[in-house]
Amino acid sequence: MIRYFNSGYFTRTLMLIFLAALMWLPAFLMLKETIVPEYPGPLYQLFILVTGNNTYLHLSIAFFFTIISAFLINQIATQYGFTEKISHLSMLVYVLFSSALVSQTAMNPVIFINFLMLFFLLSLFKLTESKAYILHVFNASFILGIASLFYPSAINLFLLIWIALLVFTVGQWRNFIVALIGLTLPFLFAFTWYFWFDLLPEAYSLFLSSFSIHFPEVIPEWPIDWAAGIALLFFILISALKTNSRLMEKNINIRQMLTVSLNYLALSFVLVLLFATNSAYILFLAIPASLIIASTLTGIRKTKWYEWSVWFITLLILFNHYSYLLYVA
Protein backbone atom coordinates (compact mmCIF):
# COMPACT_ATOMS: atom_id res chain seq x y z
CA MET A 1 0.00 0.00 0.00
CA ILE A 2 2.86 2.39 0.79
CA ARG A 3 4.56 1.79 -2.54
CA TYR A 4 1.27 1.93 -4.39
CA PHE A 5 0.35 5.37 -3.03
CA ASN A 6 3.90 6.69 -3.21
CA SER A 7 3.31 7.45 -6.88
CA GLY A 8 1.55 10.06 -8.96
CA TYR A 9 -0.89 8.13 -11.13
CA PHE A 10 -4.43 9.50 -11.24
CA THR A 11 -5.77 6.06 -10.32
CA ARG A 12 -4.23 6.56 -6.84
CA THR A 13 -6.41 9.62 -6.33
CA LEU A 14 -9.52 7.72 -7.41
CA MET A 15 -8.63 4.83 -5.09
CA LEU A 16 -8.29 7.20 -2.13
CA ILE A 17 -11.65 8.80 -2.86
CA PHE A 18 -13.16 5.32 -3.11
CA LEU A 19 -11.51 4.30 0.19
CA ALA A 20 -12.86 7.41 1.91
CA ALA A 21 -16.32 6.73 0.48
CA LEU A 22 -16.21 3.18 1.90
CA MET A 23 -15.39 4.57 5.35
CA TRP A 24 -18.17 7.16 5.22
CA LEU A 25 -20.84 4.92 3.64
CA PRO A 26 -22.10 3.51 6.99
CA ALA A 27 -22.70 7.08 8.20
CA PHE A 28 -25.02 7.68 5.23
CA LEU A 29 -26.78 4.34 5.71
CA MET A 30 -27.34 4.95 9.43
CA LEU A 31 -27.58 8.69 9.91
CA LYS A 32 -25.85 10.26 12.88
CA GLU A 33 -26.75 13.55 14.45
CA THR A 34 -24.63 16.56 13.62
CA ILE A 35 -22.21 17.25 16.46
CA VAL A 36 -22.91 20.62 18.09
CA PRO A 37 -20.66 21.65 21.00
CA GLU A 38 -22.11 23.08 24.18
CA TYR A 39 -20.65 26.45 23.19
CA PRO A 40 -20.56 26.44 19.38
CA GLY A 41 -18.73 29.22 17.59
CA PRO A 42 -20.84 31.85 15.80
CA LEU A 43 -19.83 30.64 12.33
CA TYR A 44 -20.79 27.07 13.19
CA GLN A 45 -24.07 28.33 14.64
CA LEU A 46 -24.65 30.20 11.39
CA PHE A 47 -23.92 27.06 9.37
CA ILE A 48 -26.46 25.05 11.40
CA LEU A 49 -28.99 27.85 11.08
CA VAL A 50 -28.62 28.11 7.29
CA THR A 51 -28.60 24.36 6.58
CA GLY A 52 -31.24 23.42 9.17
CA ASN A 53 -31.61 19.80 10.31
CA ASN A 54 -30.77 18.23 6.97
CA THR A 55 -28.41 15.48 8.13
CA TYR A 56 -27.78 14.18 4.62
CA LEU A 57 -26.67 17.65 3.58
CA HIS A 58 -24.42 17.94 6.64
CA LEU A 59 -22.81 14.58 5.93
CA SER A 60 -22.31 15.42 2.27
CA ILE A 61 -20.63 18.71 3.15
CA ALA A 62 -18.47 17.00 5.79
CA PHE A 63 -17.35 14.34 3.31
CA PHE A 64 -16.66 16.97 0.64
CA PHE A 65 -14.47 19.06 2.97
CA THR A 66 -12.66 15.92 4.12
CA ILE A 67 -11.72 15.03 0.54
CA ILE A 68 -10.75 18.60 -0.33
CA SER A 69 -8.61 18.82 2.82
CA ALA A 70 -6.91 15.55 1.85
CA PHE A 71 -6.06 17.02 -1.57
CA LEU A 72 -4.73 20.22 0.00
CA ILE A 73 -2.53 18.50 2.57
CA ASN A 74 -1.06 16.33 -0.16
CA GLN A 75 -0.30 19.49 -2.14
CA ILE A 76 1.46 21.03 0.87
CA ALA A 77 3.41 17.84 1.57
CA THR A 78 4.69 17.54 -2.00
CA GLN A 79 5.33 21.26 -2.46
CA TYR A 80 7.42 21.64 0.70
CA GLY A 81 9.37 18.40 0.54
CA PHE A 82 7.65 16.26 3.17
CA THR A 83 7.13 13.63 0.48
CA GLU A 84 8.13 13.00 -3.13
CA LYS A 85 6.58 15.26 -5.76
CA ILE A 86 4.37 12.45 -7.08
CA SER A 87 3.41 10.91 -3.72
CA HIS A 88 -0.11 10.43 -2.36
CA LEU A 89 1.03 9.24 1.08
CA SER A 90 -0.08 12.33 3.01
CA MET A 91 -3.50 12.11 1.37
CA LEU A 92 -3.75 8.45 2.36
CA VAL A 93 -2.82 9.16 5.98
CA TYR A 94 -5.25 12.08 6.20
CA VAL A 95 -8.11 9.95 4.87
CA LEU A 96 -7.34 7.30 7.50
CA PHE A 97 -7.00 9.75 10.38
CA SER A 98 -10.04 11.84 9.49
CA SER A 99 -12.31 8.79 9.15
CA ALA A 100 -10.95 6.41 11.78
CA LEU A 101 -13.51 6.72 14.57
CA VAL A 102 -17.26 6.28 14.25
CA SER A 103 -17.81 9.75 15.71
CA GLN A 104 -15.58 11.34 13.06
CA THR A 105 -17.82 10.40 10.13
CA ALA A 106 -20.33 13.08 11.05
CA MET A 107 -20.50 16.82 10.68
CA ASN A 108 -18.48 18.57 13.38
CA PRO A 109 -16.76 21.99 13.55
CA VAL A 110 -13.22 20.55 13.29
CA ILE A 111 -13.89 19.58 9.67
CA PHE A 112 -14.13 23.29 8.79
CA ILE A 113 -11.26 24.17 11.14
CA ASN A 114 -8.89 21.67 9.52
CA PHE A 115 -9.75 23.03 6.09
CA LEU A 116 -8.82 26.54 7.28
CA MET A 117 -5.77 25.31 9.21
CA LEU A 118 -4.26 24.02 5.97
CA PHE A 119 -4.17 27.61 4.68
CA PHE A 120 -2.89 28.67 8.10
CA LEU A 121 -0.03 26.19 7.82
CA LEU A 122 0.64 27.19 4.23
CA SER A 123 1.07 30.82 5.35
CA LEU A 124 3.53 29.77 8.05
CA PHE A 125 5.56 27.64 5.63
CA LYS A 126 5.81 30.59 3.24
CA LEU A 127 8.03 32.23 5.87
CA THR A 128 10.80 29.95 4.59
CA GLU A 129 10.61 31.25 1.02
CA SER A 130 9.47 34.86 1.24
CA LYS A 131 10.61 37.91 3.17
CA ALA A 132 7.10 39.37 3.38
CA TYR A 133 6.98 38.13 6.96
CA ILE A 134 4.32 40.51 8.24
CA LEU A 135 1.91 39.56 5.45
CA HIS A 136 2.27 35.81 6.04
CA VAL A 137 2.07 36.15 9.84
CA PHE A 138 -1.05 38.30 9.56
CA ASN A 139 -2.66 35.84 7.13
CA ALA A 140 -1.93 32.87 9.40
CA SER A 141 -3.25 34.57 12.54
CA PHE A 142 -6.33 35.95 10.76
CA ILE A 143 -7.17 32.48 9.40
CA LEU A 144 -6.77 31.02 12.88
CA GLY A 145 -9.13 33.69 14.21
CA ILE A 146 -11.76 32.68 11.64
CA ALA A 147 -11.24 29.00 12.49
CA SER A 148 -11.76 29.81 16.18
CA LEU A 149 -15.18 31.23 15.31
CA PHE A 150 -16.21 27.67 14.36
CA TYR A 151 -14.90 26.20 17.64
CA PRO A 152 -13.48 28.69 20.17
CA SER A 153 -10.99 26.26 21.73
CA ALA A 154 -8.99 26.36 18.49
CA ILE A 155 -7.68 29.74 19.67
CA ASN A 156 -5.26 27.78 21.86
CA LEU A 157 -3.29 26.92 18.72
CA PHE A 158 -2.18 30.57 18.56
CA LEU A 159 0.99 29.57 20.40
CA LEU A 160 2.03 27.70 17.25
CA ILE A 161 2.43 31.01 15.39
CA TRP A 162 4.93 32.32 17.94
CA ILE A 163 6.76 28.98 17.93
CA ALA A 164 6.98 29.15 14.13
CA LEU A 165 8.40 32.68 14.29
CA LEU A 166 11.16 31.45 16.57
CA VAL A 167 11.83 28.28 14.57
CA PHE A 168 11.99 30.20 11.27
CA THR A 169 14.20 32.83 12.97
CA VAL A 170 11.87 35.73 12.12
CA GLY A 171 11.04 36.59 15.72
CA GLN A 172 11.03 40.39 15.40
CA TRP A 173 8.69 42.09 17.85
CA ARG A 174 6.55 43.45 15.00
CA ASN A 175 5.70 39.92 13.85
CA PHE A 176 4.50 38.97 17.33
CA ILE A 177 2.29 42.07 17.52
CA VAL A 178 0.90 41.51 14.01
CA ALA A 179 0.00 37.94 15.01
CA LEU A 180 -2.07 39.25 17.91
CA ILE A 181 -3.79 41.81 15.70
CA GLY A 182 -4.64 39.25 13.03
CA LEU A 183 -6.08 36.85 15.60
CA THR A 184 -8.27 39.44 17.33
CA LEU A 185 -9.80 40.99 14.20
CA PRO A 186 -12.31 38.17 13.51
CA PHE A 187 -13.32 38.22 17.17
CA LEU A 188 -13.74 41.99 17.01
CA PHE A 189 -16.20 41.61 14.14
CA ALA A 190 -18.01 38.79 15.97
CA PHE A 191 -18.25 40.72 19.24
CA THR A 192 -19.50 43.78 17.36
CA TRP A 193 -22.29 41.65 15.91
CA TYR A 194 -23.16 40.32 19.38
CA PHE A 195 -23.12 43.87 20.77
CA TRP A 196 -25.40 45.14 18.01
CA PHE A 197 -27.99 42.51 18.86
CA ASP A 198 -27.48 42.89 22.62
CA LEU A 199 -25.92 39.43 23.01
CA LEU A 200 -22.60 40.34 24.62
CA PRO A 201 -23.10 37.92 27.58
CA GLU A 202 -23.32 35.08 25.04
CA ALA A 203 -20.13 36.29 23.39
CA TYR A 204 -18.43 36.39 26.78
CA SER A 205 -19.50 32.78 27.49
CA LEU A 206 -18.30 31.81 24.03
CA PHE A 207 -14.84 33.19 24.73
CA LEU A 208 -14.59 31.59 28.18
CA SER A 209 -15.62 28.22 26.73
CA SER A 210 -12.30 28.07 24.87
CA PHE A 211 -10.61 27.57 28.22
CA SER A 212 -13.07 25.04 29.68
CA ILE A 213 -11.43 21.67 30.31
CA HIS A 214 -13.40 18.56 29.24
CA PHE A 215 -10.83 15.82 29.71
CA PRO A 216 -13.19 12.84 30.36
CA GLU A 217 -15.28 13.53 27.25
CA VAL A 218 -12.72 12.53 24.61
CA ILE A 219 -12.98 8.82 25.48
CA PRO A 220 -14.58 6.82 22.60
CA GLU A 221 -17.84 5.05 23.43
CA TRP A 222 -17.71 2.29 20.80
CA PRO A 223 -15.23 -0.48 21.87
CA ILE A 224 -13.60 -0.96 18.47
CA ASP A 225 -12.96 2.78 18.38
CA TRP A 226 -10.51 2.09 21.20
CA ALA A 227 -8.52 -0.32 19.05
CA ALA A 228 -8.51 2.04 16.04
CA GLY A 229 -7.61 5.02 18.19
CA ILE A 230 -4.78 3.25 20.03
CA ALA A 231 -3.35 1.89 16.75
CA LEU A 232 -3.33 5.37 15.24
CA LEU A 233 -1.82 6.99 18.33
CA PHE A 234 0.90 4.33 18.43
CA PHE A 235 1.65 4.98 14.75
CA ILE A 236 1.84 8.73 15.46
CA LEU A 237 4.22 8.16 18.38
CA ILE A 238 6.59 5.94 16.37
CA SER A 239 6.63 8.37 13.44
CA ALA A 240 7.13 11.43 15.68
CA LEU A 241 10.04 9.81 17.51
CA LYS A 242 11.60 8.68 14.25
CA THR A 243 11.18 12.12 12.70
CA ASN A 244 12.62 13.87 15.75
CA SER A 245 15.66 11.57 15.82
CA ARG A 246 16.46 12.28 12.16
CA LEU A 247 15.82 16.03 12.05
CA MET A 248 19.50 16.86 11.67
CA GLU A 249 19.67 14.75 8.50
CA LYS A 250 17.27 17.11 6.71
CA ASN A 251 18.09 20.39 5.01
CA ILE A 252 17.39 23.52 7.00
CA ASN A 253 13.97 24.35 5.49
CA ILE A 254 12.58 20.82 5.85
CA ARG A 255 14.02 20.62 9.36
CA GLN A 256 12.26 23.83 10.37
CA MET A 257 8.92 22.77 8.88
CA LEU A 258 9.11 19.35 10.53
CA THR A 259 9.88 21.06 13.85
CA VAL A 260 6.80 23.26 13.44
CA SER A 261 4.74 20.17 12.53
CA LEU A 262 5.96 18.33 15.63
CA ASN A 263 4.97 21.31 17.78
CA TYR A 264 1.63 21.47 15.97
CA LEU A 265 1.11 17.80 16.84
CA ALA A 266 2.01 18.37 20.50
CA LEU A 267 -0.29 21.41 20.82
CA SER A 268 -3.13 19.57 19.07
CA PHE A 269 -2.74 16.64 21.45
CA VAL A 270 -2.99 18.97 24.46
CA LEU A 271 -5.98 20.70 22.86
CA VAL A 272 -7.77 17.39 22.35
CA LEU A 273 -6.87 16.08 25.78
CA LEU A 274 -7.97 19.16 27.72
CA PHE A 275 -10.57 21.02 25.66
CA ALA A 276 -12.34 18.57 23.31
CA THR A 277 -15.95 17.76 24.12
CA ASN A 278 -16.24 14.69 21.89
CA SER A 279 -13.96 11.94 20.58
CA ALA A 280 -14.55 13.31 17.07
CA TYR A 281 -12.26 16.19 17.95
CA ILE A 282 -9.27 13.83 17.76
CA LEU A 283 -9.53 15.07 14.18
CA PHE A 284 -7.37 18.00 15.36
CA LEU A 285 -4.40 15.61 15.14
CA ALA A 286 -5.00 14.71 11.49
CA ILE A 287 -3.02 17.50 9.80
CA PRO A 288 0.28 17.33 11.73
CA ALA A 289 0.06 13.53 11.99
CA SER A 290 -0.41 13.23 8.21
CA LEU A 291 2.63 15.38 7.46
CA ILE A 292 4.87 13.63 9.99
CA ILE A 293 3.81 10.09 9.11
CA ALA A 294 3.98 10.73 5.36
CA SER A 295 7.49 12.16 5.79
CA THR A 296 8.50 9.10 7.82
CA LEU A 297 7.07 6.66 5.27
CA THR A 298 8.88 8.49 2.47
CA GLY A 299 12.25 8.20 4.17
CA ILE A 300 12.22 4.55 5.23
CA ARG A 301 14.07 1.84 3.30
CA LYS A 302 12.56 -1.32 4.77
CA THR A 303 8.83 -0.88 4.43
CA LYS A 304 7.57 -4.34 5.37
CA TRP A 305 6.49 -3.60 8.96
CA TYR A 306 5.09 -0.22 8.00
CA GLU A 307 3.24 -1.80 5.08
CA TRP A 308 1.59 -4.34 7.36
CA SER A 309 0.78 -1.61 9.89
CA VAL A 310 -0.97 0.57 7.29
CA TRP A 311 -2.94 -2.42 5.99
CA PHE A 312 -3.90 -3.40 9.53
CA ILE A 313 -5.08 0.13 10.41
CA THR A 314 -7.02 0.45 7.15
CA LEU A 315 -8.84 -2.87 7.63
CA LEU A 316 -9.43 -2.10 11.31
CA ILE A 317 -11.05 1.23 10.43
CA LEU A 318 -13.32 -0.40 7.84
CA PHE A 319 -14.26 -3.14 10.31
CA ASN A 320 -14.92 -0.49 12.95
CA HIS A 321 -17.47 1.38 10.81
CA TYR A 322 -19.29 -1.63 9.35
CA SER A 323 -19.45 -3.56 12.63
CA TYR A 324 -20.96 -0.46 14.26
CA LEU A 325 -23.48 -0.27 11.40
CA LEU A 326 -24.52 -3.89 12.00
CA TYR A 327 -24.65 -3.28 15.76
CA VAL A 328 -27.00 -0.29 15.61
CA ALA A 329 -29.08 -1.90 12.85
Secondary structure as GFF3:
##gff-version 3
##sequence-region A 1 329
A	DSSP	alpha_helix	2	5	.	.	.	ID=ss1
A	DSSP	alpha_helix	10	29	.	.	.	ID=ss2
A	DSSP	alpha_helix	42	51	.	.	.	ID=ss3
A	DSSP	alpha_helix	55	79	.	.	.	ID=ss4
A	DSSP	alpha_helix	89	98	.	.	.	ID=ss5
A	DSSP	three_ten_helix	102	104	.	.	.	ID=ss6
A	DSSP	alpha_helix	109	125	.	.	.	ID=ss7
A	DSSP	three_ten_helix	126	128	.	.	.	ID=ss8
A	DSSP	alpha_helix	133	148	.	.	.	ID=ss9
A	DSSP	three_ten_helix	152	158	.	.	.	ID=ss10
A	DSSP	alpha_helix	159	167	.	.	.	ID=ss11
A	DSSP	alpha_helix	173	196	.	.	.	ID=ss12
A	DSSP	alpha_helix	200	209	.	.	.	ID=ss13
A	DSSP	three_ten_helix	215	218	.	.	.	ID=ss14
A	DSSP	alpha_helix	223	245	.	.	.	ID=ss15
A	DSSP	three_ten_helix	247	249	.	.	.	ID=ss16
A	DSSP	alpha_helix	252	275	.	.	.	ID=ss17
A	DSSP	three_ten_helix	279	285	.	.	.	ID=ss18
A	DSSP	alpha_helix	286	299	.	.	.	ID=ss19
A	DSSP	alpha_helix	304	328	.	.	.	ID=ss20
###
